[in-house]
Amino acid sequence: MTKDDPEVLAEQLSATLRHLVLLLRRTTAGQPITTQQYAVLGSLEQGPRRMTELAEEHAVQLPTMTVQINRLEDPGLVARGTDPADARVRTVELTDEGRARLLAVRQARIARLAGELAVLTPDERAHLATALPTLAKLGRP
């Protein structure tokens, strides 16, 4: 096996991503909103979404997504609506408070990552910047 073998790369990438995800989760530890709920808020950033779409995107069953939305609706971070094309379909959208909370979390995560990146050498940061477009292709159609 060589260092560019897909299986070897997958194992290394999986371990690295796990480490980075945990790093970002620690940034928002102790918040009243879970990491999964922040991910749902991020999914609503571009506009209202159907509940079924959200459940599919987050790989959960519709009842699980309904619970998440209820927990986000109680503090006023999301609001429910109806689809203009089909009034039977329920949608969910960010409120101004939800958008502000999402932005605050994103800024905290970026600040944390910026601090971590600052300890790398300029060459290490350049290598990372070069790899980002390739990493962005993973899992995309």
ChimeraX attribute file (.defattr): number of C-alpha atoms within 10 A of each C-alpha:
attribute: neighborCount
match mode: 1-to-1
recipient: residues
	/A:1	7
	/A:2	8
	/A:3	9
	/A:4	9
	/A:5	9
	/A:6	11
	/A:7	12
	/A:8	13
	/A:9	13
	/A:10	12
	/A:11	10
	/A:12	13
	/A:13	13
	/A:14	12
	/A:15	11
	/A:16	11
	/A:17	11
	/A:18	11
	/A:19	12
	/A:20	13
	/A:21	12
	/A:22	10
	/A:23	15
	/A:24	18
	/A:25	15
	/A:26	13
	/A:27	18
	/A:28	17
	/A:29	11
	/A:30	9
	/A:31	9
	/A:32	9
	/A:33	15
	/A:34	15
	/A:35	17
	/A:36	12
	/A:37	17
	/A:38	18
	/A:39	12
	/A:40	22
	/A:41	24
	/A:42	16
	/A:43	18
	/A:44	20
	/A:45	15
	/A:46	10
	/A:47	10
	/A:48	19
	/A:49	20
	/A:50	17
	/A:51	19
	/A:52	17
	/A:53	14
	/A:54	21
	/A:55	18
	/A:56	12
	/A:57	11
	/A:58	13
	/A:59	11
	/A:60	12
	/A:61	12
	/A:62	15
	/A:63	12
	/A:64	12
	/A:65	21
	/A:66	15
	/A:67	11
	/A:68	17
	/A:69	22
	/A:70	16
	/A:71	15
	/A:72	21
	/A:73	18
	/A:74	10
	/A:75	12
	/A:76	14
	/A:77	21
	/A:78	24
	/A:79	17
	/A:80	18
	/A:81	15
	/A:82	15
	/A:83	15
	/A:84	10
	/A:85	7
	/A:86	8
	/A:87	10
	/A:88	9
	/A:89	13
	/A:90	16
	/A:91	20
	/A:92	21
	/A:93	23
	/A:94	26
	/A:95	18
	/A:96	12
	/A:97	13
	/A:98	23
	/A:99	17
	/A:100	13
	/A:101	16
	/A:102	21
	/A:103	14
	/A:104	12
	/A:105	17
	/A:106	17
	/A:107	12
	/A:108	15
	/A:109	18
	/A:110	14
	/A:111	13
	/A:112	16
	/A:113	15
	/A:114	11
	/A:115	11
	/A:116	11
	/A:117	14
	/A:118	11
	/A:119	10
	/A:120	12
	/A:121	10
	/A:122	11
	/A:123	9
	/A:124	12
	/A:125	14
	/A:126	11
	/A:127	11
	/A:128	14
	/A:129	11
	/A:130	11
	/A:131	11
	/A:132	10
	/A:133	10
	/A:134	9
	/A:135	11
	/A:136	9
	/A:137	9
	/A:138	8
	/A:139	6
	/A:140	5
	/A:141	4
